[in-house]
């Protein structure tokens, strides 16, 4: 199952979605079908859940509000057997497109395309109030439904791109036609023809 959570704060206008898989096998599905807008979180150098935060289009990793970073980091720490017991746990996060999966990697293991695009946050200790608040918002879907959501998102994006391309082509055609007419009006072609 893929577990979805709603992150909402009074000082943040919109609610955000965070999700994770049940185990390392589902993490593989998340790696295949996460959205380009997603941000991946994991305990650095320890085993933990792969947690994703879905950002709205146009919002980058650097724009994530601190309250959401805290929620995601706390949740990753709480979902790490070793990390949950330790203090000052280092969390790594990066944009989903920066993740790399190569043949020969273990199930659930990932690398990075660009190490400079990683960011880190340290979680001093687990805050149960945050974890309990997040857990209350849980919903779940199957990996097949998760895949279908990605396919629908991609289809919508293709349609939007197709419509934008068609609009740009129409605008270009109209401009070229307008330029042709202006050029024709400014030319002397036909100016000395007899009127009959």
Phi, psi and omega per residue, in radians:
X1 nan 2.596 3.023
X2 -1.824 2.191 -3.066
X3 -1.743 2.184 3.134
X4 -1.889 2.515 -3.135
X5 -2.343 2.604 3.104
X6 -1.848 2.199 3.099
X7 -1.860 2.091 -3.116
X8 -2.446 2.391 3.129
X9 -2.362 2.581 -3.121
X10 -1.044 -0.601 -3.079
X11 -1.563 0.053 3.086
X12 -2.034 2.180 -3.014
X13 -0.981 -0.906 -3.034
X14 -1.862 2.743 3.016
X15 -1.427 2.607 3.116
X16 -2.058 2.740 3.126
X17 -1.884 2.350 3.035
X18 -2.167 2.531 3.119
X19 -2.586 2.833 3.087
X20 -2.706 2.821 3.086
X21 -1.581 2.939 -3.117
X22 -1.311 -0.604 -3.070
X23 -2.705 -3.063 -3.064
X24 -1.152 -0.462 3.115
X25 -1.235 -0.696 3.080
X26 -1.255 -0.469 3.049
X27 -1.028 -0.597 3.090
X28 -1.089 -0.714 3.107
X29 -1.153 -0.681 3.110
X30 -1.105 -0.679 3.125
X31 -1.117 -0.570 3.140
X32 -1.358 -0.637 -2.919
X33 -2.101 0.218 3.027
X34 -1.127 2.823 -3.124
X35 -1.612 2.653 3.109
X36 -1.027 -0.397 -3.138
X37 -1.436 -0.116 -3.056
X38 -1.362 2.658 3.059
X39 -2.073 2.287 -3.077
X40 -1.692 2.377 3.115
X41 -2.170 2.519 3.127
X42 -2.786 2.637 3.015
X43 -1.217 2.279 -3.106
X44 -1.275 2.243 3.059
X45 1.148 0.232 3.056
X46 -2.361 2.819 3.060
X47 -1.276 2.384 3.069
X48 -2.833 3.022 3.028
X49 -1.167 2.657 2.958
X50 -1.589 2.047 -3.107
X51 -1.991 2.370 -3.127
X52 -2.105 2.465 3.027
X53 -1.976 2.193 -3.134
X54 -1.579 2.090 3.125
X55 -1.731 2.624 3.015
X56 -1.174 2.688 3.092
X57 -0.997 2.450 3.124
X58 1.563 -0.159 3.103
X59 -1.758 2.227 -3.117
X60 -1.781 3.048 -3.132
X61 -1.002 -0.690 -3.119
X62 -1.187 -0.283 -3.087
X63 -1.659 0.014 -3.091
X64 -1.161 2.185 3.094
X65 -1.054 2.546 -3.091
X66 -0.982 -0.671 -3.132
X67 -1.068 -0.649 3.117
X68 -1.265 -0.670 3.058
X69 -1.034 -0.739 3.127
X70 -1.100 -0.823 3.135
X71 -1.020 -0.887 -3.106
X72 -1.096 -0.757 -3.124
X73 -1.139 -0.754 3.091
X74 -1.073 -0.716 -3.096
X75 -1.184 -0.687 3.087
X76 -1.108 -0.798 3.121
X77 -1.015 -0.789 -3.108
X78 -1.146 -0.413 -3.129
X79 -1.835 0.591 3.018
X80 -2.236 2.114 -3.092
X81 -1.008 -0.855 -3.138
X82 -1.350 -0.796 -3.072
X83 -1.103 -0.552 -3.124
X84 -1.132 -0.476 -3.095
X85 -1.552 -0.248 -3.038
X86 -1.726 2.766 3.028
X87 -1.717 2.738 3.108
X88 0.922 0.990 3.140
X89 -1.478 2.291 -3.124
X90 -1.558 2.202 3.123
X91 -1.887 2.356 3.063
X92 -1.856 2.468 3.047
X93 -2.541 2.654 -3.110
X94 -2.792 2.860 3.061
X95 -1.146 2.452 -3.117
X96 -0.900 -0.753 -3.132
X97 -1.081 -0.244 3.108
X98 -1.453 -0.128 3.127
X99 -1.345 2.583 -3.119
X100 -2.291 2.307 3.085
X101 -2.191 2.013 -3.107
X102 -1.997 2.722 3.097
X103 -1.022 2.491 3.132
X104 1.667 -0.225 3.094
X105 -1.288 2.601 3.080
X106 -1.102 2.778 3.072
X107 -1.079 2.255 3.138
X108 1.485 -0.127 -3.129
X109 -1.519 2.495 3.102
X110 -2.366 2.834 3.008
X111 -2.180 -2.961 -3.110
X112 -2.221 2.428 3.073
X113 -1.248 -0.685 -3.123
X114 -2.364 1.934 -3.104
X115 -1.113 -0.451 -3.130
X116 -1.236 -0.304 -3.135
X117 -1.533 0.016 3.064
X118 -1.368 2.618 3.033
X119 -2.264 2.763 -3.096
X120 -2.326 2.641 3.039
X121 -2.511 2.484 3.139
X122 -1.821 2.290 3.098
X123 -1.835 1.916 -3.087
X124 -1.059 -0.848 3.122
X125 -2.754 2.824 -3.125
X126 -1.181 2.388 3.063
X127 -1.996 1.783 -3.056
X128 -1.058 -0.554 3.138
X129 -1.064 -0.696 3.120
X130 -1.183 -0.821 -3.113
X131 -1.076 -0.790 -3.137
X132 -1.114 -0.706 3.113
X133 -1.073 -0.762 -3.120
X134 -1.182 -0.779 -3.095
X135 -1.042 -0.536 -3.132
X136 -1.144 -0.315 -3.073
X137 -1.689 0.090 -2.996
X138 -1.139 2.361 2.917
X139 -2.300 2.833 -3.127
X140 -2.405 2.619 3.063
X141 -2.385 2.875 3.114
X142 -1.403 2.782 3.047
X143 -1.015 -0.579 3.100
X144 -1.118 -0.708 3.093
X145 -1.173 -0.635 3.099
X146 -1.077 -0.789 3.093
X147 -1.056 -0.756 -3.123
X148 -1.096 -0.682 3.084
X149 -1.023 -0.751 3.129
X150 -1.128 -0.748 3.136
X151 -1.090 -0.708 3.105
X152 -1.155 -0.710 3.099
X153 -1.055 -0.801 -3.126
X154 -1.136 -0.695 3.115
X155 -1.106 -0.745 3.106
X156 -1.091 -0.743 3.133
X157 -1.119 -0.711 3.106
X158 -1.088 -0.738 3.121
X159 -1.097 -0.738 3.119
X160 -1.116 -0.732 3.115
X161 -1.139 -0.701 3.122
X162 -1.104 -0.773 3.126
X163 -1.136 -0.705 3.135
X164 -1.153 -0.687 3.120
X165 -1.142 -0.758 3.129
X166 -1.089 -0.732 3.120
X167 -1.116 -0.745 3.135
X168 -1.124 -0.700 3.103
X169 -1.127 -0.727 3.119
X170 -1.114 -0.775 3.125
X171 -1.096 -0.693 3.106
X172 -1.130 -0.776 3.108
X173 -1.043 -0.779 3.137
X174 -1.108 -0.705 3.131
X175 -1.159 -0.777 3.110
X176 -1.074 -0.709 3.103
X177 -1.137 -0.732 3.107
X178 -1.122 -0.758 3.100
X179 -1.082 -0.707 3.121
X180 -1.085 -0.771 3.136
X181 -1.133 -0.733 3.107
X182 -1.089 -0.752 3.131
X183 -1.091 -0.740 3.137
X184 -1.117 -0.714 3.136
X185 -1.155 -0.583 -3.094
X186 -1.434 -0.278 -3.109
X187 -1.413 2.837 3.123
X188 -1.594 0.068 -3.121
X189 -1.010 2.120 3.100
X190 1.445 -0.014 -3.103
X191 -1.188 -0.473 -3.073
X192 -1.883 0.209 3.080
X193 -1.206 2.515 3.097
X194 -1.227 2.449 3.070
X195 -1.600 2.231 -3.113
X196 -1.995 nan nan
